[in-house]
Amino acid sequence: MSALKDLKILVVDDCPENQFRFYHLLVKRGAQVAFASDGLEGADLALSGAYDIVLMDIEMPVMDGFEAMGKLKDSSYNRPVIALTAHSKAVTGEKMYSSGFAGHVTKPIEISELVETILSLAGPRS
């Protein structure tokens, strides 16, 4: 399974169990994965320019996902950021998009939905 072959993905999530799960789900599909444990660290790493796509939890310590997305927007960050949340899409979808997130996936993560969302936003690949 190499659906995500060579994509560099930054996962920003404060839960070690979620990080472990994301690592195995994404690496198994060919992605290169790095982690940040809060929004501030995640925004700083994303701005380093080393990642094709960012998966950003919304509820985190230090700086939440909305604040981190604001920091990215203020810095003219132009790569896709996918919001990860345990809240219903119907409740939060509009807020996610108006905040600058390119996509939204609800926890618990459905791997096929996550992969489809990543691929739809990752852009053309060779």
C-alpha positions in Angstrom: 0.0 0.0 0.0 1.7 3.2 -1.2 -1.2 5.6 -1.7 0.7 8.3 0.2 4.1 7.4 -1.2 6.8 10.1 -0.5 4.3 12.6 1.0 5.8 14.5 3.9 3.0 14.8 6.5 3.2 16.8 9.8 0.7 15.5 12.4 -0.1 18.0 15.1 -1.8 16.2 18.0 -1.1 16.3 21.7 -2.2 12.7 22.4 0.6 10.1 22.2 -1.9 7.3 21.4 -3.2 9.3 18.4 0.4 10.0 17.3 1.1 6.3 17.4 -2.0 5.5 15.4 -1.3 8.2 12.8 2.3 7.0 12.5 1.3 3.4 11.7 -1.6 4.4 9.4 0.4 6.9 7.3 3.8 5.2 7.2 2.1 1.9 6.1 0.8 3.8 3.1 4.2 5.3 2.2 4.1 8.7 3.9 7.0 10.3 5.8 5.6 11.5 9.1 6.7 14.0 11.7 4.9 15.1 14.9 4.3 18.2 17.0 2.5 18.0 20.3 0.8 21.5 20.4 -0.3 24.1 18.0 2.6 26.5 18.6 5.2 23.8 17.8 3.1 22.6 14.9 2.8 26.0 13.3 6.5 26.6 13.7 7.3 23.3 12.1 4.8 23.8 9.3 6.4 27.2 8.5 9.8 25.5 8.1 8.4 24.4 4.7 9.4 20.8 5.0 5.9 19.3 4.8 3.5 18.7 1.9 0.4 18.6 4.2 -0.4 19.2 7.8 -3.0 17.3 9.9 -4.0 19.6 12.8 -5.9 18.6 15.9 -8.2 21.4 17.1 -8.1 21.0 20.9 -4.6 21.1 22.2 -2.6 22.8 25.0 -0.4 25.9 24.5 -2.1 26.9 21.2 -5.2 25.2 19.8 -5.7 24.4 16.2 -7.6 27.5 15.3 -4.9 29.7 16.8 -2.2 27.8 15.0 -4.1 28.1 11.7 -4.4 31.8 12.3 -0.6 32.0 12.8 -0.1 30.1 9.5 -2.5 32.4 7.7 -0.8 35.5 9.1 2.5 34.0 7.7 1.0 33.4 4.3 1.3 29.6 4.6 0.0 28.1 1.4 0.1 24.3 1.9 -3.0 22.4 2.9 -3.9 22.0 6.5 -6.6 19.4 7.5 -8.4 19.9 10.7 -8.8 16.9 13.0 -11.6 17.0 15.6 -13.9 14.8 17.6 -16.8 17.2 16.9 -19.4 16.6 14.2 -18.7 17.8 10.7 -22.1 19.5 10.5 -21.3 21.5 13.6 -17.7 22.6 12.8 -17.3 22.3 9.0 -18.1 25.9 8.2 -15.9 27.3 11.0 -13.0 25.0 9.8 -13.2 26.3 6.3 -13.7 30.0 7.2 -10.6 29.6 9.5 -8.5 28.5 6.6 -8.4 24.8 6.9 -8.4 23.1 3.5 -10.3 20.0 4.8 -11.7 18.4 7.9 -11.7 14.8 9.2 -13.7 13.7 12.3 -12.2 11.5 15.0 -12.3 8.6 15.4 -10.4 8.6 12.1 -11.8 6.5 9.2 -8.5 5.7 7.4 -10.1 5.6 3.9 -11.6 9.1 4.5 -8.3 10.4 5.8 -6.3 9.1 2.8 -9.0 10.3 0.3 -8.9 13.8 1.9 -5.1 13.9 1.9 -4.9 12.8 -1.7 -7.5 15.3 -2.8 -5.6 18.2 -1.2 -2.0 17.1 -1.9 -2.0 18.3 -5.5 -0.5 16.6 -8.5 2.2 14.0 -7.8 4.7 12.3 -10.0 
